Amino acid sequence: MTLVYVEHQDGRPDDASLQAIALVREITGGAPLHALLAGPGAEDAAAGLGAHGVATAHIAEHEALASHAPVALARCIGELIERLSPAAVAAAGSERGNEVLAHAAALGDLPLAANCVAAEAGDPLTVTRIRWGGSLLEDARLHGPVKLLTVAPHTVEAAEVGAGPATLERFTPSLADADLVVRVVETVEQSSEGGVNLADARFVVSCGRGAGSPEGFAPAEELAALLGGAVGCSRAVTIAGWRSHTDQVGQTGTKIAPEVYLACGISGATQHMAGCKGAKRIIAVNVDPEAPIIANADYAVIGDLHEVIPAITAELRKAGAG
Ligand SMILES: Cc1cc2nc3c(=O)[nH]c(=O)nc-3n(C[C@H](O)[C@H](O)[C@H](O)COP(=O)(O)OP(=O)(O)OC[C@H]3O[C@@H](n4cnc5c(N)ncnc54)[C@H](O)[C@@H]3O)c2cc1C
């Protein structure tokens, strides 16, 4: 059997976890798929997992798991490994998924391949994974009694397979104080413009150093609001303190996969492209026709973003948007 750690919010499994399940289904060879969930809403989130091929959902019950506690979650995985002897354990290649599985690998002395995009059943398990901020795809073989892997978000489509509901099994993990040293103690809601989350937005309007100042983002804010999208930025911008890190797109920021990514005044460094290459369409606006982003874009406008963004907004309004 194979075990997947499922992240969830508001009683629904995260898309990235469903994508991890989809990849893992391909390597189970018909063996049962189990899931681990913890925290508030776990039971509701588990309810829909059967449709994705999960036979049994294990709900870890412990007051310490009311908020994210990566070492404690890794202990839960360790307990299930002992009890169920899975051939593989997977999670989403999200910040939390990678963190939990890294702890599980360290605690169990097991091999982990992070950010996989494909896997081929077998022993050793063959995986293809993203390295170097997306500039390299590496084929790797995982040896060991239990193989751990995380699945890079937006690289595999989640799919329902029409199976019946998953069986729920509750358990109380044995946790020591040391397992709770790292945990979330407070969550502060981040206000996203227009209420649209950068990671989930269908349209993202990003600006880089070319915006020139914090005020230079006003046209991008207006256009994003008109499109019901979100505003992003490059690292040059967050380093300058013009925008919060939560707006940063890239290797060390948020990875996005919108329908349209409008990148304005952004040169297109590898580390930035690592965060936006999941976009269905990239439109670049840049004064420099030689900027690397132009070669990575589906469409490009060579011009000043302070003129081009308001012109796009004006045309959309003329066409009846907003
Ligand atoms: C370990 C590491 C991790 C990193 N992680 C990230 C990351 O997650 N995300 C990220 O973005 N970067 C990341 N970086 C930084 C990255 O290498 C670049 O330095 C950064 O992306 C550059 O930001 P930029 O494109 O806004 O600025 P620049 O490279 O300075 O480019 C500015 C662009 O704006 C254009 N421009 C200027 N004025 C205008 C105007 N008026 N109108 C239109 N165009 C204009 C210029 O022609 C230029 O192409 C990382 C770097 C390292 C080493």
The ligand as an ORCA input file, in Angstrom:
! r2SCAN-3c Opt
* xyz 0 1
  C      18.686     32.012     -4.231
  C      17.908     33.052     -4.997
  C      16.521     32.985     -4.974
  C      15.774     33.932     -5.685
  N      14.411     33.854     -5.663
  C      13.701     34.723     -6.414
  C      12.273     34.650     -6.471
  O      11.628     33.814     -5.811
  N      11.610     35.536     -7.242
  C      12.256     36.503     -7.990
  O      11.574     37.284     -8.669
  N      13.592     36.604     -7.943
  C      14.326     35.747     -7.175
  N      15.673     35.903     -7.105
  C      16.286     37.114     -7.701
  C      16.468     37.055     -9.200
  O      17.717     36.449     -9.508
  C      16.430     38.480     -9.815
  O      17.452     39.254     -9.212
  C      15.104     39.203     -9.653
  O      14.055     38.370    -10.115
  C      15.142     40.485    -10.470
  O      13.964     41.208    -10.281
  P      13.423     42.153    -11.445
  O      13.232     41.381    -12.700
  O      12.255     42.904    -10.908
  O      14.613     43.227    -11.583
  P      15.666     43.455    -12.733
  O      16.419     42.223    -13.055
  O      16.423     44.670    -12.352
  O      14.784     43.777    -14.015
  C      13.997     44.909    -14.173
  C      13.390     44.846    -15.563
  O      12.476     45.937    -15.731
  C      12.622     46.479    -17.029
  N      12.121     47.855    -16.916
  C      12.709     48.903    -16.272
  N      11.883     49.979    -16.327
  C      10.775     49.589    -17.008
  C       9.554     50.242    -17.360
  N       9.306     51.517    -17.021
  N       8.634     49.555    -18.077
  C       8.858     48.254    -18.443
  N       9.990     47.597    -18.132
  C      10.929     48.245    -17.399
  C      14.100     46.342    -17.339
  O      14.332     46.336    -18.736
  C      14.404     44.965    -16.698
  O      14.206     43.907    -17.641
  C      16.448     34.962     -6.416
  C      17.829     35.006     -6.425
  C      18.555     34.060     -5.731
  C      20.049     34.123     -5.775
*
